[in-house]
Amino acid sequence: MEQPTLSTEVILTHPQQTIGNVQLDWSPQPGSYLDLNGKTYAVLERHHRYQLRAGRYQLHKIALYVQSAPRPLERSLVAGRWVLGDVSCRFNAQSELIRCAVNPEGPCEACQFYEQSV
């Protein structure tokens, strides 16, 4: 089944401003990355905008709140979702947005806090 395209407003979080309106054929979730106008952005929030049509609310457009971010090099697929960092480390947050508590900026390679998870 083909995914319908929806109008998507891309909003930079700080300073808050709209940086573009695009038609996407995929549903970016928080933690995913979006390339727009030659820059990469991390999706922080996703909001749905509805309109009342013929007595029913219908999804009208999506608003993505993003921040400029480099695409991470260290990612692992866990249970169908991408998480940052080395998932074999005890301190890995198992999150799309943050790597770990002790070294959130990374990189995991040669990290002094690395401990094998049990």
HELIX and SHEET records of a PDB file:
SHEET    1   A 5 GLN A  17  LEU A  24  0                                        
SHEET    2   A 5 LEU A   6  LEU A  12 -1                                        
SHEET    3   A 5 ARG A  56  SER A  68  1                                        
SHEET    4   A 5 LYS A  39  ARG A  53 -1                                        
SHEET    5   A 5 TYR A  33  LEU A  36 -1                                        
SHEET    1   B 2 ARG A  75  VAL A  78  0                                        
SHEET    2   B 2 ARG A  81  LEU A  84 -1                                        
END                                                                             
